[in-house]
Amino acid sequence: MTCTKHILFLILLMYPFEQAFTQHAKTDTTVINAILRRANSLINTNQEEALKLVQKAEMLSLKHSDDYTLANVFGLEAVIYYYNNDTLNTQLYAKKALVYAEKSNNRQVEMRAHNIIGAIEYNKGHFKESENAYLRRIEIGTQLKDSNAVYTTYYNLGLIFAHQSNYLRMADYNFQALHYFEKKKDTVSIILSLESISIAYQNLREQRKALACLFRAKKMAEIHKDIYELEGVYIDISTCYEELKNTDSAFYFLDIALKTASKYDDQYHFTIATLNKANLYVSKKNFDQAIILLKEGERLSRKINRVVGLDICYYNLGQAYFEKKLNDSAFRYAFMGYVEAGKTNNRKFIAFNCLMLSRIFEKKNIPDSALKYLKLHLTANDSLNRTEQLKGIAIQELKFEREHQEQIRAKEKIIAETKLQKQKQINSIIFIASLLLLILLVIGVINYRQKQKANAELLVQKKLLEEKNKEVADSINYASRIQKSIMPDKMQVQEILPNSFVLYLPKDVVSGDFYWINSLKGVTGKTFLVLAVADCTGHGVPGAFMSLIGATILNQTLGMDEINNPAEALDYLNVELPKNIKSSSSSGTIKDGMEISMCAIDYEKMEIMFAGANNNLYIVRNNQLLLHRGDKKPIGESYSMKNQKFSNHLIPMFTGDVIYMTTDGYPDQFGGEKARLNEGVFGQGKKFKYKQMEELFLAIHHLPLNEQSEILEKKFFDWKGNLEQVDDVLVLGMKI
């Protein structure tokens, strides 16, 4: 009989504390909140440093006597002590956090404190106290409409009922949790729910169903690179194979778990794997080796304050000594197992230990006691109701699958309707833009014809011409306002990117260059900052028309499930742009397109995803310029090669990095000393070129961003002199 792994849902403690920091930011607590954020980010990598930081925050908070902030501090301190297996301090600071959270109405920390207390009581085997704490957390989570908190607590409640052999109720809670996590696409939570459901199947002797759940969890954990959960999955798979009498496979997966847990200093999983390996030696009748490992497992369990599972450990020790005909030692451990199982109401091991005690008394020829424990065994065994519980799980599983399929169909319908609506919007924009171009064309034709009239009407025509020119200018200015509406103005850029600049110098009133800035929420709930700098074919009105369509298509990519990185966004743009141009062209052979660079910035992971179509990304770091090249092809059907996708580059970023994105207008400008000597004759001079631009980026990157913009603009006009500007100019810079 094996010790199945149970993991409490504590990883979700981290985010709610972060949320609490931003909800109560006062001038006096700004420094404290910054320290807490830093400590929170180090919990999984450097717990010693995290504890030092949070203790510093505690000292500062006590000086300010801010109950709300103190609740945050004590709550995070309790989490760190929990991960360090310091039960005494965990309980102390969790209770402090609860007191201050209730005083200051800090509901998030109040809810998380109940979660920590529930975890502590669970590990002590105090299941009623643990259940009460979790039910209180659910109550607060329901009031706050925090579904994530409610369903993660369902998972924890399921573990409590597993130890009480109430697998029907355990499965009920976990199927509800799995249903929610599937909708949220929460990989880690799905893994934990699958493991918990497998535990129910294991204990009801449905090992094949349990393995199906576990191998699905294993695949997800490997893709997600979640080593901690993968160790637990290995242990549970081993347990299933042991029940199926496949001891070779059981030993194989346990050895992987032990090796991995030892490598990453995971005492929790190492303890469980040690006990399970001892159980395998019991089943192979290698009792001497089993006793050594069981006693080591007991010592490790006491060390990490995990009394849950000791009833199983003592049962196996009793069995090993019984087989070695050492009845006194067998009685001692079987009785200890019976007592421990009674404390946690683990009916399965109450039954097992009672049967063991009955056999020992039979060997000792004490029939009354043997009969007493046999009756206790039968009573506990009958209460398990295995058949009814299996039926209940099957009903829940069928219900879950039906709801899952209905959700898929509903989602497909919503996607189809959304695509249709977006296409209607695109058609409307194209119609308006085409009408504007037609108006401009008609005005131009009328203007041309008026110029051809007789000299006698010259004065009249001059007046008419002035009026028509004004109409053209007004129309172009209106087109400029339309184009500018698709791009954030300087104030909006500073709100989204405080430490940035945009140098935007159109050749004409309207431009073929445009920039695009948005916040995008991914499928995991994480928010990315998305930037794009684009150069459409041509400039003036044709370029502006292309930029309008390009920006509109980029807006479609926001929230599309199938678009998860810049390369996929460019692939989508590459397909949709030719379609929309053709829809407004009778010939269907328009050969227009654009060059574009796009970045998605993940501040949490400090990473940049970059893709480019004939455009590059420049990063200045540690006084060195790093060039990240885009693909050597533009956006546009006539240019692109079939079945070739754009490349997505994953680039680490660091605080202090300066990022530049530019179109080709700046480096392609003619000018220089020769142009000035020739007094601005067109065609004289030479191009500024990319190398000189890169050297300029490197020379100015340390300056404030507004000064960089001024220097770039002054350098451009100094170089250009009196020559004509050859193209639209767009340079975007930002500092991390």
Secondary structure as UniProt FT lines:
FT   HELIX           11..13
FT   HELIX           14..23
FT   TURN            27..29
FT   HELIX           30..42
FT   TURN            43..45
FT   HELIX           47..64
FT   HELIX           67..83
FT   TURN            84..85
FT   HELIX           87..104
FT   HELIX           107..124
FT   HELIX           127..143
FT   TURN            144..145
FT   HELIX           147..163
FT   TURN            164..165
FT   HELIX           167..184
FT   HELIX           187..203
FT   TURN            204..205
FT   HELIX           207..224
FT   HELIX           227..243
FT   TURN            244..245
FT   HELIX           247..263
FT   TURN            264..265
FT   HELIX           267..283
FT   TURN            284..285
FT   HELIX           287..303
FT   TURN            304..305
FT   TURN            308..309
FT   HELIX           310..323
FT   TURN            324..325
FT   HELIX           327..344
FT   HELIX           347..363
FT   TURN            364..365
FT   HELIX           367..382
FT   TURN            383..384
FT   HELIX           386..451
FT   HELIX           455..457
FT   HELIX           458..485
FT   HELIX           490..496
FT   STRAND          500..505
FT   STRAND          513..521
FT   TURN            523..524
FT   STRAND          527..536
FT   HELIX           540..556
FT   TURN            557..559
FT   TURN            561..562
FT   HELIX           566..582
FT   TURN            583..584
FT   STRAND          594..602
FT   TURN            603..606
FT   STRAND          607..613
FT   STRAND          617..621
FT   TURN            622..623
FT   STRAND          624..628
FT   TURN            637..639
FT   TURN            642..643
FT   STRAND          649..652
FT   TURN            655..656
FT   STRAND          658..662
FT   TURN            664..668
FT   STRAND          670..671
FT   HELIX           673..677
FT   TURN            678..680
FT   TURN            682..683
FT   STRAND          686..687
FT   HELIX           690..700
FT   TURN            701..702
FT   HELIX           705..720
FT   TURN            721..722
FT   STRAND          729..735
//
